[in-house]
Amino acid sequence: MHFTRAIVRLPAANFAAGIASAIGGGSPNVTVALEQHARYCDTLRACGLQLTTLAADSRHPDSTFIEDTAILTAGAAIVTRPGAPSRLAEALLTRESLREYFDDVREIQRPGTVDGGDVCEADGVYIIGLSSRTNAEGARQLAGILGELGYNALVIDIRASKNLLHLKTGLSYLGDGIFVVGSEALLADALKRYEVIGVSPAESYAANCIRVNDYIVIAAGYPQLLATLTGRGYRVAALAMSEFRKMDGGLSCLSLRF
């Protein structure tokens, strides 16, 4: 899919007050997080995207992870219902921004929960991960909406994989039938029709990367995956993500691309 736009939200001054990371690593430095976010935005622009930058919202310290609040298709936006209660209002804020770009805006209804980080689109097939944030009812509703829009959905259960907060914590689609996967053993059956680039356990964080038009954007500091992708001829941009990693966030989390 060729992207032309992205929506991002600046990290709030109380970003460190968000949901605590499962991996540890200390409290994020907000000044550094803002610098890293600025470079992220610059990179999206260099990839050809026009950005809508939403103001920081200290009422919602996790709100810079805007991906979790919506799933965007070619013709419609689906506003999610995040699985963490403290994040429910974030989706309502995103909904107002999406109405500027989408005439068709759908919503996940209670008791369903869906985090956008649990949804990976691969050439019109939407893989939905059941997780601690996305429940079975939310997945059912989302699959139904996607079906109405002409897309297929595949639901897989990742709840036994304790190292995955979201599906896309361990999986990214590069296009052309190729996935980058950090938990290949648990996802092998679901991905058997695709080519898989495995990520070593030491570089598991790098499994969350994003294809933005002619570029693959990956987290900096993971030389094995960088060498693999450049060896295959991809144009790769590597970005420092240390402060977002401390809050269980990755590259895909920071934008809604469409």
Secondary structure, DSSP 8 states (H G I E B T S, - for coil): ----EEEEE---TTGGGSS--SS------HHHHHHHHHHHHHHHHHTT-EEEEE---TT-TTTT-GGGGEEE-SS-EEE-B-SSGGGHHHHHHHHHHHTTT-S-EEE--TT--B-GGGEEEETTEEEEEE-SSS-HHHHHHHHHHHHHTT-EEEEEE-TT-TT-SSGGGSEEEEETTEEEES-HHHHTTTTTTSEEEE--GGGGGGG--EEETTEEEEESS-HHHHHHHHHTT-EEEEE--HHHHTTT--TGGG-EE-
